[in-house]
């Protein structure tokens, strides 16, 4: 795992200052503490920070192809590089290293952009073709590895693995994008289609960008998408057999490393499944680690311990408490952009624990999105069936009126939140899912905004991007569209961002076997009944894993990586909650109404309502703006 950065002059081959590229890379030292390199030529500069995982002594970057025609900087891992290498060698390619980086170069020289279809892995890379004067940027199918881009005032294009790499360039402007603030408050993160800074973009997951010197840069092109339009046939036994084969292959391919390897273990279905299959494939005890909380109701370490004992793993655990809040500045600095998912804190802590013993850790991320493991997906499928019973002309007036009149009960479990359900049923399925997924609905966000912020936002609405994505999804039904949105929007913007930044902050490589693209494509083709059975999500996955895992692990209520932030903000962190409304950083932006924010804090501290998520979001926004010195 590594960090990459570069500068490209698209109009003409102007010199690139290697010191600027070096400084961009230095900002990414946490991603690659084992080595660094910079290469420049007229019009192009490439930089790299290396975390050695495979071919530790070799494969320095930037790397030149055997014929010297192409140069690459690469962040990630290609899991099928050995098979690809043998294929390319049979067709005449020659290699000087034993790693995966040189395989990408050879694949590019043989297939051009089509090389991406041959790569199985997580990656973001840049290749400069010296003959064609072309720069090729690419990102993996699901967006495991990030890549930020911007056009600078001198006409050059800069790119880096993290926003802090761009910020190290002296021509980088630090002006906030107000639309991204609306996105952040809606979702709790800044999604991949936008950025907190004006003029900055993220290369979308499953896309590449090919730029030729002397020509105007084009737009990113999609090279992979997930389709829910086809349905796989077969008995449950046949589908289960195919699934377990795919699971085994995905886990085994991600256990290849020349450094110590382990796994995150929460005690849930997904991480337990990964550990079970790792134990099956390993001749030594798997190294596992877990994080618990100082609030007993939210602590799941006993389940992790149960799995560790079942498979004889070398297990370690640690407790996260409210005193970890002292690290909030460090946490905010990892993400650059504001990131309001409070589970980032324990994720960072479990990465720290893992890094004490291993350099690579496998996680269970991805199964909920692929196999319909989120309650919201199951509820959405039920709501879509309810919508089909009434025409839209009646649904709006009937459910809309009930939703407006019904008392609010955010404290209740989702099935008992009739107000939320009625409001969702009043609109389209896409609008309903956006409302259910959001942290703050548009009316709640606007209650926070100043008149100036509302005027500057105009007609912009964060939900529109998600609604549009769902309506254009290659899907058959409501469950398909919900899962498509989670895979394309939520997964790269929240889950994968969280894991990448927290793991890279401690120079740990995290791998996600349940995001193997063949596994994802298989899951998307399953009949709905193989994903959701009555109210049970991940039906086929759970049935398949019954041969490995105990019933109390497979079928206990899903809890997720829940952080006791609500309790903390009423107790030891209540002064921090009260201080948000008077924060000079937020007040100076002119975006918010301080009295409204203060009222939210008071209501939460006094127990009248649970406003912990919005308070945490505002707190993380304030920290991010302050650390990055972003102007409003």
Secondary structure by P-SEA (a helix, b strand, c coil): cccccccccccccccccaaaaaaaaaaacccccccccccccccccccccccccccccccccccccccccccccccccccaaaaaaaaaaaaccccccccaaaaaaaaaaccccccccccccccccccccccccbbbbbbcccccbbbbbbbccccbbbbcccaaaaaacccccccccaaaaaaaaaccccccccccccccccccccbbbbbbcccccccccccbbbbccccccccaaaaaaaaaaaaaaaaaaacccccbbbbbbcccaaaaaaaaaaaaacccbbbbbbcccccccccaaaaaaaaaaaacccccccccccccccaaaaaaaaccccccccaaaaaaaaaaaaaacccbbbbcccccccccccaaaaaaaaaaaaaaaccaaaaaaaaaaaaaacccccccccccaaaaaaaaaaccaaaaaaaaaccccaaaaaaaccaaaaaaacccccaaaaaaaaaacccccaaaaaaaaaacccccccaaaaaaaaaaaabbbbbbccccaaaaaaaaaccccccccccccaaaaaaaaccccccccccccccccccaaaaaaaccaaaaaaaccccaaaaaaccccaaaaaaaaaaaaaccccaaaaaaaaaaaaaaaaaacccc
